[in-house]
């Protein structure tokens, strides 16, 4: 899936996706949107984002 497609499915900007890929922080709500857009369950959050606070 491209960054643009993920951004569209998650209803976030492509810039947000790029920032997250660089390891910059984002809101928990943004992470939730990305997890669901990728087709994962919220319980799988560590598979996508690693350790979360």
PQR file of N, CA, C, O and H, with PARSE charges and radii, in Angstrom:
ATOM      1  N   UNK A   1       0.852  -1.169   0.000 -0.4000 1.5000
ATOM      2  CA  UNK A   1       0.000   0.000   0.000 -0.0000 2.0000
ATOM      3  C   UNK A   1       0.905   1.241   0.000  0.5500 1.7000
ATOM      4  O   UNK A   1       1.881   1.309   0.746 -0.5500 1.4000
ATOM      5  N   UNK A   2       0.576   2.184  -0.818 -0.4000 1.5000
ATOM      6  CA  UNK A   2       1.379   3.411  -0.879 -0.0000 2.0000
ATOM      7  C   UNK A   2       1.056   4.322   0.303  0.5500 1.7000
ATOM      8  O   UNK A   2       0.037   4.160   0.974 -0.5500 1.4000
ATOM      9  H   UNK A   2      -0.218   2.129  -1.425  0.4000 1.0000
ATOM     10  N   UNK A   3       1.944   5.278   0.539 -0.4000 1.5000
ATOM     11  CA  UNK A   3       1.712   6.250   1.607 -0.0000 2.0000
ATOM     12  C   UNK A   3       0.428   7.032   1.347  0.5500 1.7000
ATOM     13  O   UNK A   3      -0.356   7.281   2.264 -0.5500 1.4000
ATOM     14  H   UNK A   3       2.772   5.410  -0.006  0.4000 1.0000
ATOM     15  N   UNK A   4       0.225   7.412   0.103 -0.4000 1.5000
ATOM     16  CA  UNK A   4      -0.964   8.193  -0.252 -0.0000 2.0000
ATOM     17  C   UNK A   4      -2.235   7.386  -0.013  0.5500 1.7000
ATOM     18  O   UNK A   4      -3.223   7.915   0.496 -0.5500 1.4000
ATOM     19  H   UNK A   4       0.862   7.210  -0.641  0.4000 1.0000
ATOM     20  N   UNK A   5      -2.211   6.107  -0.378 -0.4000 1.5000
ATOM     21  CA  UNK A   5      -3.383   5.259  -0.176 -0.0000 2.0000
ATOM     22  C   UNK A   5      -3.657   5.052   1.316  0.5500 1.7000
ATOM     23  O   UNK A   5      -4.806   5.111   1.755 -0.5500 1.4000
ATOM     24  H   UNK A   5      -1.409   5.677  -0.791  0.4000 1.0000
ATOM     25  N   UNK A   6      -2.602   4.812   2.084 -0.4000 1.5000
ATOM     26  CA  UNK A   6      -2.772   4.649   3.537 -0.0000 2.0000
ATOM     27  C   UNK A   6      -3.332   5.928   4.142  0.5500 1.7000
ATOM     28  O   UNK A   6      -4.245   5.882   4.967 -0.5500 1.4000
ATOM     29  H   UNK A   6      -1.669   4.764   1.727  0.4000 1.0000
ATOM     30  N   UNK A   7      -2.792   7.060   3.735 -0.4000 1.5000
ATOM     31  CA  UNK A   7      -3.279   8.339   4.254 -0.0000 2.0000
ATOM     32  C   UNK A   7      -4.758   8.524   3.938  0.5500 1.7000
ATOM     33  O   UNK A   7      -5.528   8.980   4.784 -0.5500 1.4000
ATOM     34  H   UNK A   7      -2.050   7.097   3.065  0.4000 1.0000
ATOM     35  N   UNK A   8      -5.146   8.173   2.729 -0.4000 1.5000
ATOM     36  CA  UNK A   8      -6.549   8.307   2.322 -0.0000 2.0000
ATOM     37  C   UNK A   8      -7.444   7.379   3.144  0.5500 1.7000
ATOM     38  O   UNK A   8      -8.491   7.798   3.638 -0.5500 1.4000
ATOM     39  H   UNK A   8      -4.521   7.803   2.042  0.4000 1.0000
ATOM     40  N   UNK A   9      -7.029   6.123   3.289 -0.4000 1.5000
ATOM     41  CA  UNK A   9      -7.835   5.162   4.046 -0.0000 2.0000
ATOM     42  C   UNK A   9      -7.926   5.522   5.523  0.5500 1.7000
ATOM     43  O   UNK A   9      -8.952   5.282   6.160 -0.5500 1.4000
ATOM     44  H   UNK A   9      -6.178   5.783   2.888  0.4000 1.0000
ATOM     45  N   UNK A  10      -6.850   6.100   6.072 -0.4000 1.5000
ATOM     46  CA  UNK A  10      -6.821   6.450   7.490 -0.0000 2.0000
ATOM     47  C   UNK A  10      -7.380   7.851   7.748  0.5500 1.7000
ATOM     48  O   UNK A  10      -7.548   8.263   8.895 -0.5500 1.4000
ATOM     49  H   UNK A  10      -6.017   6.294   5.554  0.4000 1.0000
ATOM     50  N   UNK A  11      -7.664   8.571   6.668 -0.4000 1.5000
ATOM     51  CA  UNK A  11      -8.172   9.937   6.782 -0.0000 2.0000
ATOM     52  C   UNK A  11      -7.198  10.849   7.523  0.5500 1.7000
ATOM     53  O   UNK A  11      -7.585  11.634   8.389 -0.5500 1.4000
ATOM     54  H   UNK A  11      -7.528   8.236   5.735  0.4000 1.0000
ATOM     55  N   UNK A  12      -5.909  10.720   7.154 -0.4000 1.5000
ATOM     56  CA  UNK A  12      -4.861  11.609   7.656 -0.0000 2.0000
ATOM     57  C   UNK A  12      -4.085  12.119   6.446  0.5500 1.7000
ATOM     58  O   UNK A  12      -4.264  11.615   5.337 -0.5500 1.4000
ATOM     59  H   UNK A  12      -5.595  10.082   6.451  0.4000 1.0000
ATOM     60  N   UNK A  13      -3.244  13.091   6.646 -0.4000 1.5000
ATOM     61  CA  UNK A  13      -2.489  13.635   5.519 -0.0000 2.0000
ATOM     62  C   UNK A  13      -1.289  12.751   5.188  0.5500 1.7000
ATOM     63  O   UNK A  13      -0.758  12.071   6.066 -0.5500 1.4000
ATOM     64  H   UNK A  13      -3.098  13.500   7.546  0.4000 1.0000
ATOM     65  N   UNK A  14      -0.860  12.759   3.927 -0.4000 1.5000
ATOM     66  CA  UNK A  14       0.363  12.024   3.568 -0.0000 2.0000
ATOM     67  C   UNK A  14       1.582  12.533   4.343  0.5500 1.7000
ATOM     68  O   UNK A  14       2.506  11.769   4.623 -0.5500 1.4000
ATOM     69  H   UNK A  14      -1.291  13.312   3.214  0.4000 1.0000
ATOM     70  N   UNK A  15       1.581  13.807   4.684 -0.4000 1.5000
ATOM     71  CA  UNK A  15       2.679  14.366   5.476 -0.0000 2.0000
ATOM     72  C   UNK A  15       2.725  13.697   6.847  0.5500 1.7000
ATOM     73  O   UNK A  15       3.806  13.429   7.373 -0.5500 1.4000
ATOM     74  H   UNK A  15       0.830  14.428   4.456  0.4000 1.0000
ATOM     75  N   UNK A  16       1.560  13.428   7.426 -0.4000 1.5000
ATOM     76  CA  UNK A  16       1.499  12.744   8.722 -0.0000 2.0000
ATOM     77  C   UNK A  16       2.110  11.356   8.616  0.5500 1.7000
ATOM     78  O   UNK A  16       2.872  10.942   9.490 -0.5500 1.4000
ATOM     79  H   UNK A  16       0.682  13.646   6.999  0.4000 1.0000
ATOM     80  N   UNK A  17       1.779  10.636   7.550 -0.4000 1.5000
ATOM     81  CA  UNK A  17       2.346   9.295   7.351 -0.0000 2.0000
ATOM     82  C   UNK A  17       3.864   9.379   7.243  0.5500 1.7000
ATOM     83  O   UNK A  17       4.575   8.581   7.854 -0.5500 1.4000
ATOM     84  H   UNK A  17       1.160  10.973   6.841  0.4000 1.0000
ATOM     85  N   UNK A  18       4.358  10.328   6.479 -0.4000 1.5000
ATOM     86  CA  UNK A  18       5.806  10.492   6.300 -0.0000 2.0000
ATOM     87  C   UNK A  18       6.485  10.816   7.636  0.5500 1.7000
ATOM     88  O   UNK A  18       7.559  10.290   7.928 -0.5500 1.4000
ATOM     89  H   UNK A  18       3.781  10.976   5.982  0.4000 1.0000
ATOM     90  N   UNK A  19       5.870  11.670   8.437 -0.4000 1.5000
ATOM     91  CA  UNK A  19       6.447  12.027   9.734 -0.0000 2.0000
ATOM     92  C   UNK A  19       6.512  10.813  10.658  0.5500 1.7000
ATOM     93  O   UNK A  19       7.505  10.614  11.358 -0.5500 1.4000
ATOM     94  H   UNK A  19       4.998  12.098   8.199  0.4000 1.0000
ATOM     95  N   UNK A  20       5.459  10.008  10.657 -0.4000 1.5000
ATOM     96  CA  UNK A  20       5.438   8.811  11.503 -0.0000 2.0000
ATOM     97  C   UNK A  20       6.511   7.828  11.052  0.5500 1.7000
ATOM     98  O   UNK A  20       7.173   7.210  11.886 -0.5500 1.4000
ATOM     99  H   UNK A  20       4.653  10.169  10.087  0.4000 1.0000
ATOM    100  N   UNK A  21       6.686   7.678   9.755 -0.4000 1.5000
ATOM    101  CA  UNK A  21       7.726   6.779   9.238 -0.0000 2.0000
ATOM    102  C   UNK A  21       9.121   7.228   9.665  0.5500 1.7000
ATOM    103  O   UNK A  21      10.021   6.400   9.808 -0.5500 1.4000
ATOM    104  H   UNK A  21       6.148   8.180   9.078  0.4000 1.0000
ATOM    105  N   UNK A  22       9.303   8.518   9.866 -0.4000 1.5000
ATOM    106  CA  UNK A  22      10.594   9.046  10.318 -0.0000 2.0000
ATOM    107  C   UNK A  22      10.781   8.887  11.819  0.5500 1.7000
ATOM    108  O   UNK A  22      11.844   9.202  12.353 -0.5500 1.4000
ATOM    109  H   UNK A  22       8.572   9.190   9.750  0.4000 1.0000
ATOM    110  N   UNK A  23       9.746   8.397  12.502 -0.4000 1.5000
ATOM    111  CA  UNK A  23       9.844   8.170  13.935 -0.0000 2.0000
ATOM    112  C   UNK A  23       9.373   9.330  14.789  0.5500 1.7000
ATOM    113  O   UNK A  23       9.565   9.332  16.005 -0.5500 1.4000
ATOM    114  H   UNK A  23       8.882   8.141  12.068  0.4000 1.0000
ATOM    115  N   UNK A  24       8.756  10.316  14.156 -0.4000 1.5000
ATOM    116  CA  UNK A  24       8.236  11.448  14.917 -0.0000 2.0000
ATOM    117  C   UNK A  24       6.936  11.039  15.618  0.5500 1.7000
ATOM    118  O   UNK A  24       6.228  10.151  15.144 -0.5500 1.4000
ATOM    119  H   UNK A  24       8.599  10.314  13.168  0.4000 1.0000
ATOM    120  N   UNK A  25       6.627  11.677  16.733 -0.4000 1.5000
ATOM    121  CA  UNK A  25       5.427  11.297  17.492 -0.0000 2.0000
ATOM    122  C   UNK A  25       4.139  11.709  16.795  0.5500 1.7000
ATOM    123  O   UNK A  25       4.120  12.617  15.964 -0.5500 1.4000
ATOM    124  H   UNK A  25       7.203  12.398  17.118  0.4000 1.0000
ATOM    125  N   UNK A  26       3.072  11.021  17.152 -0.4000 1.5000
ATOM    126  CA  UNK A  26       1.745  11.391  16.671 -0.0000 2.0000
ATOM    127  C   UNK A  26       0.739  11.064  17.767  0.5500 1.7000
ATOM    128  O   UNK A  26       1.056  10.378  18.739 -0.5500 1.4000
ATOM    129  H   UNK A  26       3.087  10.283  17.827  0.4000 1.0000
ATOM    130  N   UNK A  27      -0.457  11.559  17.594 -0.4000 1.5000
ATOM    131  CA  UNK A  27      -1.504  11.317  18.582 -0.0000 2.0000
ATOM    132  C   UNK A  27      -1.956   9.851  18.545  0.5500 1.7000
ATOM    133  O   UNK A  27      -1.830   9.168  17.529 -0.5500 1.4000
ATOM    134  H   UNK A  27      -0.714  12.116  16.805  0.4000 1.0000
ATOM    135  N   UNK A  28      -2.479   9.399  19.669 -0.4000 1.5000
ATOM    136  CA  UNK A  28      -2.993   8.032  19.766 -0.0000 2.0000
ATOM    137  C   UNK A  28      -4.144   7.815  18.783  0.5500 1.7000
ATOM    138  O   UNK A  28      -4.277   6.732  18.213 -0.5500 1.4000
ATOM    139  H   UNK A  28      -2.581   9.954  20.494  0.4000 1.0000
ATOM    140  N   UNK A  29      -4.968   8.831  18.586 -0.4000 1.5000
ATOM    141  CA  UNK A  29      -6.085   8.729  17.636 -0.0000 2.0000
ATOM    142  C   UNK A  29      -5.567   8.501  16.213  0.5500 1.7000
ATOM    143  O   UNK A  29      -6.169   7.745  15.449 -0.5500 1.4000
ATOM    144  H   UNK A  29      -4.860   9.711  19.049  0.4000 1.0000
ATOM    145  N   UNK A  30      -4.478   9.138  15.860 -0.4000 1.5000
ATOM    146  CA  UNK A  30      -3.886   8.948  14.540 -0.0000 2.0000
ATOM    147  C   UNK A  30      -3.372   7.521  14.403  0.5500 1.7000
ATOM    148  O   UNK A  30      -3.555   6.890  13.361 -0.5500 1.4000
ATOM    149  H   UNK A  30      -3.989   9.752  16.480  0.4000 1.0000
ATOM    150  N   UNK A  31      -2.743   7.020  15.432 -0.4000 1.5000
ATOM    151  CA  UNK A  31      -2.269   5.631  15.413 -0.0000 2.0000
ATOM    152  C   UNK A  31      -3.437   4.670  15.242  0.5500 1.7000
ATOM    153  O   UNK A  31      -3.346   3.702  14.487 -0.5500 1.4000
ATOM    154  H   UNK A  31      -2.595   7.532  16.278  0.4000 1.0000
ATOM    155  N   UNK A  32      -4.535   4.939  15.945 -0.4000 1.5000
ATOM    156  CA  UNK A  32      -5.727   4.094  15.836 -0.0000 2.0000
ATOM    157  C   UNK A  32      -6.233   4.071  14.399  0.5500 1.7000
ATOM    158  O   UNK A  32      -6.557   3.005  13.875 -0.5500 1.4000
ATOM    159  H   UNK A  32      -4.609   5.726  16.558  0.4000 1.0000
ATOM    160  N   UNK A  33      -6.304   5.215  13.767 -0.4000 1.5000
ATOM    161  CA  UNK A  33      -6.784   5.298  12.388 -0.0000 2.0000
ATOM    162  C   UNK A  33      -5.888   4.497  11.438  0.5500 1.7000
ATOM    163  O   UNK A  33      -6.379   3.809  10.543 -0.5500 1.4000
ATOM    164  H   UNK A  33      -6.041   6.081  14.192  0.4000 1.0000
ATOM    165  N   UNK A  34      -4.584   4.594  11.641 -0.4000 1.5000
ATOM    166  CA  UNK A  34      -3.638   3.882  10.776 -0.0000 2.0000
ATOM    167  C   UNK A  34      -3.742   2.380  10.984  0.5500 1.7000
ATOM    168  O   UNK A  34      -3.743   1.622  10.014 -0.5500 1.4000
ATOM    169  H   UNK A  34      -4.185   5.154  12.368  0.4000 1.0000
ATOM    170  N   UNK A  35      -3.828   1.942  12.219 -0.4000 1.5000
ATOM    171  CA  UNK A  35      -3.956   0.508  12.512 -0.0000 2.0000
ATOM    172  C   UNK A  35      -5.182  -0.063  11.817  0.5500 1.7000
ATOM    173  O   UNK A  35      -5.104  -1.108  11.172 -0.5500 1.4000
ATOM    174  H   UNK A  35      -3.827   2.557  13.007  0.4000 1.0000
ATOM    175  N   UNK A  36      -6.312   0.619  11.947 -0.4000 1.5000
ATOM    176  CA  UNK A  36      -7.553   0.141  11.325 -0.0000 2.0000
ATOM    177  C   UNK A  36      -7.481   0.207   9.810  0.5500 1.7000
ATOM    178  O   UNK A  36      -7.992  -0.684   9.132 -0.5500 1.4000
ATOM    179  H   UNK A  36      -6.376   1.469  12.471  0.4000 1.0000
ATOM    180  N   UNK A  37      -6.857   1.246   9.262 -0.4000 1.5000
ATOM    181  CA  UNK A  37      -6.723   1.373   7.811 -0.0000 2.0000
ATOM    182  C   UNK A  37      -5.867   0.253   7.228  0.5500 1.7000
ATOM    183  O   UNK A  37      -6.071  -0.158   6.086 -0.5500 1.4000
ATOM    184  H   UNK A  37      -6.442   1.970   9.813  0.4000 1.0000
ATOM    185  N   UNK A  38      -4.914  -0.239   8.010 -0.4000 1.5000
ATOM    186  CA  UNK A  38      -4.063  -1.341   7.556 -0.0000 2.0000
ATOM    187  C   UNK A  38      -4.746  -2.699   7.691  0.5500 1.7000
ATOM    188  O   UNK A  38      -4.208  -3.713   7.247 -0.5500 1.4000
ATOM    189  H   UNK A  38      -4.748   0.095   8.938  0.4000 1.0000
ATOM    190  N   UNK A  39      -5.923  -2.720   8.302 -0.4000 1.5000
ATOM    191  CA  UNK A  39      -6.667  -3.966   8.441 -0.0000 2.0000
ATOM    192  C   UNK A  39      -6.331  -4.759   9.689  0.5500 1.7000
ATOM    193  O   UNK A  39      -6.693  -5.930   9.802 -0.5500 1.4000
ATOM    194  H   UNK A  39      -6.360  -1.897   8.663  0.4000 1.0000
ATOM    195  N   UNK A  40      -5.644  -4.131  10.622 -0.4000 1.5000
ATOM    196  CA  UNK A  40      -5.306  -4.797  11.877 -0.0000 2.0000
ATOM    197  C   UNK A  40      -6.350  -4.471  12.932  0.5500 1.7000
ATOM    198  O   UNK A  40      -7.143  -3.543  12.776 -0.5500 1.4000
ATOM    199  H   UNK A  40      -5.350  -3.179  10.530  0.4000 1.0000
ATOM    200  N   UNK A  41      -6.338  -5.249  14.009 -0.4000 1.5000
ATOM    201  CA  UNK A  41      -7.153  -4.960  15.185 -0.0000 2.0000
ATOM    202  C   UNK A  41      -6.357  -4.030  16.088  0.5500 1.7000
ATOM    203  O   UNK A  41      -5.128  -4.005  16.034 -0.5500 1.4000
ATOM    204  H   UNK A  41      -5.693  -6.003  14.136  0.4000 1.0000
ATOM    205  N   UNK A  42      -7.049  -3.277  16.906 -0.4000 1.5000
ATOM    206  CA  UNK A  42      -6.352  -2.371  17.821 -0.0000 2.0000
ATOM    207  C   UNK A  42      -5.411  -3.117  18.755  0.5500 1.7000
ATOM    208  O   UNK A  42      -4.413  -2.554  19.204 -0.5500 1.4000
ATOM    209  H   UNK A  42      -8.048  -3.297  16.950  0.4000 1.0000
ATOM    210  N   UNK A  43      -5.712  -4.367  19.050 -0.4000 1.5000
ATOM    211  CA  UNK A  43      -4.851  -5.176  19.912 -0.0000 2.0000
ATOM    212  C   UNK A  43      -3.490  -5.444  19.268  0.5500 1.7000
ATOM    213  O   UNK A  43      -2.544  -5.824  19.958 -0.5500 1.4000
ATOM    214  H   UNK A  43      -6.523  -4.824  18.685  0.4000 1.0000
ATOM    215  N   UNK A  44      -3.386  -5.247  17.953 -0.4000 1.5000
ATOM    216  CA  UNK A  44      -2.139  -5.485  17.224 -0.0000 2.0000
ATOM    217  C   UNK A  44      -1.256  -4.248  17.145  0.5500 1.7000
ATOM    218  O   UNK A  44      -0.319  -4.217  16.347 -0.5500 1.4000
ATOM    219  H   UNK A  44      -4.155  -4.938  17.393  0.4000 1.0000
ATOM    220  N   UNK A  45      -1.531  -3.228  17.954 -0.4000 1.5000
ATOM    221  CA  UNK A  45      -0.837  -1.947  17.840 -0.0000 2.0000
ATOM    222  C   UNK A  45       0.680  -2.064  17.960  0.5500 1.7000
ATOM    223  O   UNK A  45       1.405  -1.302  17.320 -0.5500 1.4000
ATOM    224  H   UNK A  45      -2.292  -3.253  18.602  0.4000 1.0000
ATOM    225  N   UNK A  46       1.166  -2.990  18.757 -0.4000 1.5000
ATOM    226  CA  UNK A  46       2.618  -3.124  18.907 -0.0000 2.0000
ATOM    227  C   UNK A  46       3.276  -3.696  17.656  0.5500 1.7000
ATOM    228  O   UNK A  46       4.460  -3.455  17.423 -0.5500 1.4000
ATOM    229  H   UNK A  46       0.577  -3.609  19.277  0.4000 1.0000
ATOM    230  N   UNK A  47       2.535  -4.446  16.848 -0.4000 1.5000
ATOM    231  CA  UNK A  47       3.065  -4.960  15.582 -0.0000 2.0000
ATOM    232  C   UNK A  47       3.348  -3.811  14.617  0.5500 1.7000
ATOM    233  O   UNK A  47       4.253  -3.897  13.788 -0.5500 1.4000
ATOM    234  H   UNK A  47       1.572  -4.642  17.037  0.4000 1.0000
ATOM    235  N   UNK A  48       2.572  -2.745  14.730 -0.4000 1.5000
ATOM    236  CA  UNK A  48       2.695  -1.600  13.822 -0.0000 2.0000
ATOM    237  C   UNK A  48       3.631  -0.544  14.388  0.5500 1.7000
ATOM    238  O   UNK A  48       4.511  -0.051  13.684 -0.5500 1.4000
ATOM    239  H   UNK A  48       1.836  -2.676  15.403  0.4000 1.0000
ATOM    240  N   UNK A  49       3.447  -0.197  15.646 -0.4000 1.5000
ATOM    241  CA  UNK A  49       4.166   0.928  16.235 -0.0000 2.0000
ATOM    242  C   UNK A  49       5.209   0.546  17.286  0.5500 1.7000
ATOM    243  O   UNK A  49       5.850   1.431  17.853 -0.5500 1.4000
ATOM    244  H   UNK A  49       2.732  -0.598  16.219  0.4000 1.0000
ATOM    245  N   UNK A  50       5.392  -0.734  17.558 -0.4000 1.5000
ATOM    246  CA  UNK A  50       6.342  -1.122  18.594 -0.0000 2.0000
ATOM    247  C   UNK A  50       5.796  -0.793  19.966  0.5500 1.7000
ATOM    248  O   UNK A  50       4.584  -0.807  20.181 -0.5500 1.4000
ATOM    249  H   UNK A  50       4.871  -1.452  17.098  0.4000 1.0000
ATOM    250  N   UNK A  51       6.684  -0.500  20.886 -0.4000 1.5000
ATOM    251  CA  UNK A  51       6.265  -0.168  22.261 -0.0000 2.0000
ATOM    252  C   UNK A  51       5.525   1.151  22.287  0.5500 1.7000
ATOM    253  O   UNK A  51       5.990   2.140  21.721 -0.5500 1.4000
ATOM    254  H   UNK A  51       7.668  -0.489  20.711  0.4000 1.0000
ATOM    255  N   UNK A  52       4.386   1.172  22.933 -0.4000 1.5000
ATOM    256  CA  UNK A  52       3.589   2.380  23.081 -0.0000 2.0000
ATOM    257  C   UNK A  52       3.501   2.759  24.540  0.5500 1.7000
ATOM    258  O   UNK A  52       3.545   1.902  25.423 -0.5500 1.4000
ATOM    259  H   UNK A  52       4.008   0.368  23.393  0.4000 1.0000
ATOM    260  N   UNK A  53       3.377   4.029  24.783 -0.4000 1.5000
ATOM    261  CA  UNK A  53       3.227   4.520  26.159 -0.0000 2.0000
ATOM    262  C   UNK A  53       1.858   4.193  26.685  0.5500 1.7000
ATOM    263  O   UNK A  53       1.540   4.524  27.827 -0.5500 1.4000
ATOM    264  H   UNK A  53       3.342   4.725  24.066  0.4000 1.0000
TER
END
